[in-house]
Amino acid sequence: MTESPGLRVLSLIPPMTQLNTPYPSTAYLTGFLRARGVDARQDDLALKLVLELFTPDSLAALRARTRAMPAKKRPPALQSFDTQFDRYLATAPAVLGFLQGRDPTLAHRIASRAFLPEGPRFASLDVYYDPDGGDPLAWAFGALGVQDKARHLATLYLNDLADVLREAADPRFEFVRYAESLAMAQPTFAPLAAALAAPPTLVDETLARLTLDAVARHAPRVVLLSVPFPGSVYAAFRIAQTIKAHDPSIVTVLGGGFVNTELRELTEPRVFDYFDFVTLDDGERPLLALLEHLDGKRGKSRLVRTYVREDGAVRYINLAEPDIPFAEVGTPTWDGLPLDGYLSILDMLNPMHRLWSDGRWNKLTVAHGCYWKKCSFCDVSLDYIGRYDAASAEVLVDRIEAVVAETGQTGFHFVDEAAPPKMLKALADELARRKRSISWWGNIRFEKSFTPELCQQLADSGCIAISGGLEVASDRLLTLMKKGVSVDQVARVTKGFSDAGILVHAYLMYGFPTQTVQDTVDALEYVRQLFEAGCIQSGFFHRFVCTVHSPVGQNPAEYGIKLKPLPPISFAKNDVGFIDPTGVDHDALGVALNKALYNYMHGIGLDEDVRRWFDTKVPKPRVPRNFIARALGY
């Protein structure tokens, strides 16, 4: 495709994704389109919205809304904000500058606990009370960890302000998952339509101004909005609504992970009041076809994986054309994104957890899809997992070098579903051959290919952390899940990474079909031992959700469950309820699991009986207390 000046494309990141680094979809698409001669631009309205909401004018507007509420009805967050308003006004710009890395010496004042106004969120520090009157955070930051301590306090400060925004201006506001309930597994468009028809909130008004500013600066003819999560859908529709009201001739296109997962059976015509086209799966091929159509070089009937509205009804058009090979999608570019404006925040006092929110990581993919693609809870039938396609290590390191040259940053987050061991070894070999120094982390499967020797090689190549799915630590359930790993194998693999100095995060799950209370208690005992043995440093328990695209959702009888009937669906379809004959109250157990895990990540309670975390009587673990030690050969 040759450049078409009349078809300038602007890719936007809608609120909310994350604050520390750009969500990579626009960088991928912008790099690809530029390589094909398209005048492509990008912008991050998610970050810009947050920064704009904390300006003096926005804070003053928040105070006005706070004072319009009767004093007796103001929640604690608003009472604190109103009382300390002058201090918030004076400190907000400085705090944002500090979290952007512009003013590191301010850390000393922030860490003193005398500079920032402290609202309800700071109560979380009470759990670290020092009876001797010393610094309650000394265990986490020591004598010289001033920067990190200040970043944690500044994060609590931002969370206080987010609470104020939610209470005074927009009850749906969160730094992530903004208005998520309006989109996630919503069978109809009605809740979203009602929200979009309602008078705009302060957040909506701010986002509209930022949208019009972006349109004025870039003058696009096509605007791409990528929505990776349900928590970015509402804002994407608000952005499209603003654009259409300003200039209906601008073509708006919706795509991204949420669309690829939940809108595969879209029949709701009202979506097209906001978007002219909706595309599925990888965007490169559909976008090339769409741009050729808009440029008069391809008929509408030859679009690829694209929804349109014709005569008031939704039509799906999919001319069979091969996807762009992963080796040919090109190098992402961050040109146009405000790389010096992202906020490094420190929410959880855990060295592994911080990686998701602290630091501006360049996000790359080692390979497309998942090389395993068997896990029964995963959406293996969808393209982003089911179609595995890798490039050579040489191509991958070429991309790494190009990104480092553009951004000046050598930190990478590989965002694969599960990075292949052979590719990671080849990557380490190529980095060593070129004498290229980077830092990187990513997601893997805890499989036996990761020998201690390979773990050390990966550490030498710059690997600082890995995450992987242990799910339910039960060999029976791991077999049912088709994970292809066992608990003792996970212990040996994770210990190999930890011994190489690599942090390990375990994705954990509860509520899987046929999981009993005994299974849950046993799983927590395994997890306790993994922490105690130094195999893992971090984890997160997810509640199992059955999805229509997973093997469990498609073959429920194989997993001993019955699916609940779905309502008529015209919009989002993903989660599906099910009846589990065990009748276990997994939600109640989840409270105990997360409480235990939080403490384990802080080194607390590792030598205690796991039953102490449960509010109700549960059976004794069947797991020998030295199971993991034996698996490690101790």
N, C-alpha and C positions, 0 to 999 in steps of 0.2 A: 504494500500500500504506500503510495506517495503522500506527502504532506498535503492536507486540505485546510488552508487557513480559515475557511468558513466553519470548520468543525472542531474548534478548540474544545478540549475535554477537561473538565475540572472534577477531580475525585476528592470527596469530602469524608472526613472521619466524624461521624455524628456522636454527640454525647449519649451515654458515657461508656468509655472503654477503660483506660487506665491513665494515670497522671504522670508516670515516670518515663514513659517512652511511647513513641507512636505505635498504634496498632498497624501491622505491616501491610494490610491489604492494598492501601492506596500506593504504597511504595512499590509493591510488586507490579501493579497495573500501570503505574506511571512509567516505570522503567521499561516495561514491555512495550507500551504504546509508543514511547519515544523511539525505541529501537526500530519500530515499524514506520517511522516518519510522521507520527501524529503529534500535533501540538498539545501536549498533555501537561496539566498543572495539578497541584494538590494542596490541601490545607487541612488543618486539624481544628475543627470547631469545638471538639470536646475539651481540649486544653484551654482554648481561648475563652470558652464559656466560664470555666472555673476561675480563671484569672480576672475576668471582667466582673464576676459576682463578688469579688473581694476588693474592689476599688472603693475609695472613700464615698463616691456617689451611691454605689450599690449598698454599702453598709448603712448610709444615711437613710436610704429607702427602706431597708430592713427595720431600722429603728422606728421609722414612722409607722410601719405596719405593726410593730411590737406595741407601740404606745396606743394604737387604736384599739387594742385588746384590753378589756378590764384587768386591772392589776391582779385581782384575786384569781383570775382564770389563766394567768400566764404560767406555763410550765417552767420548771427550774432553769432550763437552757435560756429562755427569754428573759427571765428575771435577772440572771447573771449577766447576760448581754447588755441589758438596759442599764444596770448598775455600773458596769465597767466599760460603757460605750466609748468614752474618750480614750481609754487605753487601747481598745481594739482599733479605733481609728488611727491611733499613732503607731501601732505596731504591725498592722496587716501588711503594708508594703514591704517592710523590713523582713518579716517572716517569709513572705513569698520569695524575696530576693535570696535569702539564706538557703531555702530549699531548692532554689534553682542553681545553687553553687556560686552565686555572684558575690557573696559577702561572708566568707567562712569565719572571719574573726568575730562575727556577732554571736557565734556559738557560746562564747564565754558568758555573755550576758543572759542568753536564753537558759543555759545550764544552771545559772545561779538561782532560778525559780523566783527571782524578784522582778524580772522584766516583763513577762507575759501575763495578761489577765488569765486566771484559771477558772474554767467553768466546770460543769458536772463531769465531763469526761476525765478530768484529772483525778477523780475519785478512784479510778482503777489503780492508781499508784499506792493506795492505802494498803493493798495486799502485801506490799514490799516493806512495810513499816519496820524500822530498825529500833528495837527497844533501848539501845544504847545511845540513841540520839544522833547516829551517824547518817550518812547519805543512804536512803533506802534503795537507791538504784546502783549502789557501788558494786553489787554482785554481778551486774550485767555489763557495766562500763568501766569499772576500776577507777584508777586515779587519773588516767590520761585519755579516757574515751570521751572527751568533751564534745567532739563533733557528733558522734552517734547519740549521745545523751540529749544533746540539743535538738537533733533531728526527731527523736522520739517525742520530746516535749512539744515541738512545733507541730508534729502530726496530731497530737491530742488537741492542740489549739485549733487546727483546721477542722477536726471532727466536731468540736464545740460549735464552730461557725456553720458547719453543715447541718447540725441539729437546729440551729436558729433558722436557717433557710427553710428547712422542712416544716418547722412549727409556724413560721410567720408568713412564708411566701408560697411554698409548693410542697404539699405533703408527700409527693412522689419522689422528691429529690434525694439522690444518694450519689456518692462519688463513683460508684459502679452500680449496675442494675437499676438505672434510672427508669422509673415507671414500668418496671419489668412485668408486673401483673397484667398490664393492658395487652401484652402480646404473647406471653408464654403459654403455649398449649390452649390458646383461646379459639374455640371452634367457630366463633363468628366475629365479624369486624365491629360489632355494635359497641363494645366498651371503648375501643380505640376511636371510633367515629364520634362518640359522645364527648370524649376528652378533646378531640381536635375541634369540635364545634363550640366548646366552652370558651368563655372569655379568657384571654391569655393571662398567665401568671407573670410575676416578675421575671422568672426564669425564661418563660416563653418570649417575653418582650426582649430580653437581652439576647437570646438566641436569634431572634428575627433580625435585630440590628447587625449582629455579626454575619448572618447569612447575606444580607444585602451588601454589606461591606465587601465580602468575598466575591460576590457577583460583580460588583463595580470594579474591583481591582483586576479580576481575571477575564471578565467579559466572555464567559463560556457560551457555547451553543449547546453543549451536552454536559449534564452534571450527573456524576455517578455517586450513589450513596451506598456504601457497604455496611451492612448491619450484621456483625458477627454474633451478637447475643440479643436475647429479648429485651435487655436493658438499654439497647440503643435504637429500638424500633420507633418508639413514640417520637423521639427527637428527630429522627430521619424524616418521618412524615411531617412534622412541623416545619422542617427546613424546606421540604418539597412544597408544602402549602404556601410558604412565604415566597418561594421562587415563582410559583405559578400565578400568585396574585400580582407579583411585580412584572413578570414578562412571560405570558403563557407559551410563547414560541420557544423558550428554552426547553430542551428535551431532558426529562428526568428519568433516571434508570435506577432500579433497586436490585441489589444482589447481596451476596455475603452468606456467612455460615447459617444465620437464622433462616434465611430464605431457602437455602439448600436443604435444610433439615425439616422445617415445619410448613413450608408453603408449596409442597410438591403436588398438592391436589387443589390448588387455588381456583375458586370459582366466584369470588366476590368482586363484582364489577366496580364497587366504590373505591377499591385500591387505586384504580386508574384515574380517579379524580386528582390524584397526587403524582402518580408515576405513569409515564407513557409506556414504559417497558419494564418487565421483571425477568431477570435471567437466573438460570440455575447452574450450579456446580462451577467448575473453574471458569473464570470470566474471560480468559484470553480469546478463545475461539468465538463465543457469542458476541463479544464486543467488536471483533474484526468484522463479523457478518453485519452487525447492527450499524457500524459506521459506514460500511459500503452501501447499506440500504439508505441511510440518511443522505449519503452523497450521490444518490441516484444511480449507483452501480450494481444494485442487487434488489430484486423484488422482495416484498414482504414475505411471500411464501417460502423464501429461501433463508429465513432467519434460523438461528441455531439455539435450541433450548431456551426459548423466549416466550413469555406470556404477553399477550396484547388484548385490548378490548375492541371488539368489532360488533357493530349493531347492538350495543348494550350488553353483550355477553363476553365472557373471558374465553380466549382461544389460545391453545398452546401450540407453538410452531417449532418443529425440530427437524430440520434438514440434517441428515446423517453426514457429518463431516468429522474427521479425526481431530482429537484434541492436540494442542501444541505439545510436543514432547518436553518433558521436564528439562532436558539439557538445552532446549531452545527458547525457554521463556525469558531468558536474559537476566540481567542483574537489577535488583531493586534499587531505586534511588530515593533518597530522603530530601532531595532538592525541593525547596519550597515549604518544608515543614519547619516550625520554629524550634530547632534543636537546642537552642540555648534557653528555652522557656519551660522545659519539663521539670516536674517537681519530684525530687527524691525523698520519699517519705518512709518512715520507719514505724510501722504499726505494731507488729508482733516482735517481742524481744527474743527472737530465735534466728541464728545466723543463716539458716537455709530459707526460712519464710521470708526474710527481708528481700531476697532476690527478685521476687515478683513485683515489688513496689519501689525498690531503691536502686537507682542507677539507670542510665539511659542505654539499654542494650540494643544492639543491632539484631533484628530478628531475621533469621534465615531458615530455610528448610533443607535438610540433608537429602531427603528423597520425598517424592509425592506418594501419599497413601501409607498403608501399613503392610509390612512384609509378612506379618503373622495373620492378620484379618480372620481370626477364628473366635475371639472372645464373645461369649453368648450374650453379654449385656450391652455390647457395642453396636453402633449403627454400621455394621460391616457391609450392608447392602448398598450403602451410599458411595458415590464416586470418591469423595475426599478420603475415604478409608479403603474402599475395595479396589481401587485402581492403583497398584504399586508401580512406580516408575522412578528410576534412579538415574543420576548423572555420574560422571567420573569424578574422582577426587580432584583431578586437575581442574575441571570446570568449577567445582565447589570452591577451591582455594583461589581461583581467578576471581570469583565473585567476592570472596572475603577480602582480597587485596583491593579490589575496586571500591568496596564499601569503606574500608579503612582510609583509603586515599580521599574519599569524598567527605567523610564525617570526622576524621581524626580520632575516632573511637575504636579501640581494639577489643571491646567486650561483645560477645555474641550469645544470643539465646536461640538455640535450635528448636523450632517449634513443631517438630514432627510428632505424629501420634506415637511412634516408637522408632527411634533412630536405629538402623541396622548395624549390628556389631561389625560386619565386614566393611561397611562404608566408614564407620568411625575409625577403624584401624587404618584403612587406606588414607583417611583424612590426616590422622596423626603422622603417618609415614610422609605424606606430601608436605605437611607443615614443617616437619624436621628437615626434609630435603631442601626446602626453600629458606630454612632458618627464619621462619616467620613466627613471631611471638604474639599470641592472642590469649584471651581468657574466654572460656565458653562453658555453657551448661545446657542440659536438655533432657528429654524424656526417653526412657528405654524400657525394654522388658528385662526382668531379672533372670536371664537365661544363662546356662552354663558356659556359653561362649565367652562370657566376660570372666576370664581367668584372672588370678592375681597379677599375672604378667601383663595382660592387656590393660587391666585397670591402672597399673603403674605407667604404662606407655601413654594412656589417655591423660593421666595427670601431668606427665612430662610435656604433652602437647598443649596444655593450658586448661584442661577440664578442671573446674572447681566444684561442680555439684551435678548430681543427676537425680531425677525423679522417676519413679516407676510404680506400677500397680501391683501391690500385694493383695488388694481387694479384701476378701474375707480370709483371714489366716486360718484356713481349714483345708486339709488335703482333699476331703470329700467334696467340699464346695468348689475348690479350685479346679477339680476334675470336671464337675458339672458345668463350670464356667468355661471350660476348654482354654484355661490360661496357659497350659503347657509348662507349668512350674509347680514345685512343691515347697512347703514351708522351709524344710532343711536346705533346699537348694537356694532359696531366697536368702537365708541366713549366710550361707557361704559367699554368695555373690556380693551382697551388701557389705559384708566384712572386708572383702577384697577392695572394694571402693574406699571404705572408711580407712583401711590401713594405708592406702595410697594418698590419704589426705583429702579425699573428695567427700563433700557433704552428701548425705543421702536422704531423700524425702520419699515416704511411702504413701501412695494413694490407697485409702482403705474404704471399705464399703460395709454397710449393714442393711439388713432387710431383704437379702436375696431370697428368692423362692425356696421354700422348705428349710430356711435357716431357723433353728430352734434357739431357745434361751441358752441351752447348754453350748451350742455352737458359738454363740456370741460371747459367753464367758470364756470359753477356750481360746477364741480368737484374741480377746484382750490379753489373756495370759501370754500368748505368743508374742504379741506386740510389746508387752512389758519386758519380756526377756530380750527382744531385739534391741530395745533402748538400753537395757542394762548391760548388754554385751558390747555396746558401741557399734552395732551394725547400722542403725539408722539414727538420725539426729532430729528428724522432723516428720510430721505426718498430718493427714487430714481425713476425717471420716465423712464420707458421702452417703446419704440415704439412697438406696437403690431405687431407680425409677425405670419402669418398663416402658420402652419406646416401640413404636410400630415398625421401626426399621431394623430392629435387633432380632437375633435368633429367638430370644425369649418371647418377644412380641409376635413373631411370625409362627412359632411352634410352641405355644404355651403348654400343651399337654406333656411335652418332653420334660418340662420342668415342674410338673405336678401342680399347675395352677390353672385357673379359668379367668379369662379376660372379661372385664365388665364392658357392657355395650357402650360404644361411643355415641354421642349425640350427632345429629346432622351437622356436617362440617363444611363451611365455605371459606374458612380462613386458615388458621394454624392447626396442624395435626402432628402430634409427636408423642406426648405422654399418654399412656393408657392405664387405667386402674385394673387391678386384678384381685382375685380372691385366693388367698393362700390358706390351705387347710390347717396349717399349724396354729393360726389364730394368735400369733405372738404380737404384743404391743411394741413394735419396733421403735416408735417415736419415743416412748418412755426409756427404752434401753439406749437410744441415741444420746440422750442427755448425759447419762453416765459415761458412755464411751468418749464423748467430747470433753467432759470434765477430766477424765483420766488422761487423755492425750495431751490436753493443755498442760497438765502438771508434769507429765513425762518429758515434754519438750523443755521444761524449765528444771529438769533434774529432780523433781519432787515425787516422792511416793514409789520409787522404783523397787524398793525392798518390801513393799506391803502387799497383802492379799488383795487381788483385784476386786473381790466382792465388796470392799469398803466403798467403792465409787457408786454402787447401786443403792437406790432408795428403798427398794423392795428386796425381799429375800430371793436369792438366786443360788443355783447349785454350785458346788465346789468345782473348780477347774479339774478336768481329767488329764490335763497336760502335766507331765513331770516338770518340776521347777528347774531342772537342769537340761531340758530338751534342747534348747538352742546351744548351750555350752557343749553338749555331746555332738551336735551336728557340726560344730566348729572344731571338734577333735580335742576339746579340753579335758 
